[in-house]
Amino acid sequence: MNRTIGVATQTAWRQVVKKFERPHHGRAIWQIINSFGPYFILWALMVWSFSISYWLTLALMVPAVGFLIRIFIIFHDCCHGSFFRSARANEVVGTVGGLLTFTPYRYWRFTHAVHHATAGNLDYRGVGDVWTMTLAEYEAASFWTRLGFRLYRNPIVMFGLAPFYMFFIHNRFAIPRYGWRRQLSVQQTNLLLLGVLLVAARTIGLERYLLIQVPLMMLAGALGIWLFYVQHQFDGVYWERDKEWSYLETALQGSSFYKLPRVLQFFTGNIGFHHVHHLSPRIPNYYLEPCHQSDELFRNVTPLRVRESLRCLRYRVWDEKRRKLVGLRPLGFLF
């Protein structure tokens, strides 16, 4: 990717994205219908299929995972206030989407806003992002910090264990310094989830509910974490210290254009156009592709394809001298 963005681009991009920042009521309603509707139908079919064959339940779970990811993208748009024009509508739909994805709406909205404000900034890491160390930091760290970092970055941990921790444990607690409103959001979500659990226990049975919900969340969570990972951990990614940090370059060079097949683009709610999303979080997911196609500013962004994205698993630390993500030497049984 080109490391230099022209002066004209630095000032003209706002006009490029402005016309795509106004939500469309009809498109939003249709996405709710074609996302929540199939998900609930598939959930009912999984409950029905449970008494026939659990293998049939698992087969139905595959498309259900796709629709759950799509619901998370709608939840994500609501957090940005971009899905509907109405703040109230965004909050209602976002809260429901958060409940289905085990994610507190107001709390996640705050931490994700911090991520957008600090992505690619080496001096403001640690909130709503993937733990990234510089090579110098890693070499100066203690044995236990290096070991913890390697474990965190291990694909088995990140895509196998992390989804369970993130959605079933981490999201159940709030950091007090983020304010009482965000703490309340977490507790409200916890109470609603407890209510769902109790209703499930009295209707379909707790065992059946858990044998559907847990693997469903694990699979969707693993794919969701993968999407987030490749959006900011790829060859050519942008990182800078605060004094040199650029919002525009973070969007166009620090956020990938993950070019997915059409069916995956549908289930991931166009979030592969992440470079457009980071440039303007006010653009709803259904306008990300039209915005990308509207101007040469975006067409010049190098796409990251599925096969190429698998190489991203090698990256571990940011080498400030070479200005690139690099791997680490294997460490026994961990790699």
Sequence and secondary structure as in RCSB ss.txt:
>XXXX:A:sequence
MNRTIGVATQTAWRQVVKKFERPHHGRAIWQIINSFGPYFILWALMVWSFSISYWLTLALMVPAVGFLIRIFIIF
HDCCHGSFFRSARANEVVGTVGGLLTFTPYRYWRFTHAVHHATAGNLDYRGVGDVWTMTLAEYEAASFWTRLGFR
LYRNPIVMFGLAPFYMFFIHNRFAIPRYGWRRQLSVQQTNLLLLGVLLVAARTIGLERYLLIQVPLMMLAGALGI
WLFYVQHQFDGVYWERDKEWSYLETALQGSSFYKLPRVLQFFTGNIGFHHVHHLSPRIPNYYLEPCHQSDELFRN
VTPLRVRESLRCLRYRVWDEKRRKLVGLRPLGFLF
>XXXX:A:secstr
  S   HHHHHHHHHHHHTT S  HHHHHHHHHHHHHHHHHHHHHHHHHTTT HHHHHHHHHHHHHHHHHHHHHH
HHHHTT S S HHHHHHHHHHHHHHTT  HHHHHHHHHHHHHHTTBTTS SSSS   EEHHHHHHS HHHHHHHH
HHH HHIIIIIHHHIIIIIGGG   GGG HHHHHHHHHHHHHHHHHHHHHHHTT HHHHHHHHHHHHHHHHHHHH
HHHHHHHSSTT   B TTT  HHHHHHHHS EEE  HHHHHHTTTTTBHHHHHH TTS GGGHHHHHHH HHHHT
S EEEHHHHGGGGG  EEETTTTEEE     GGG 
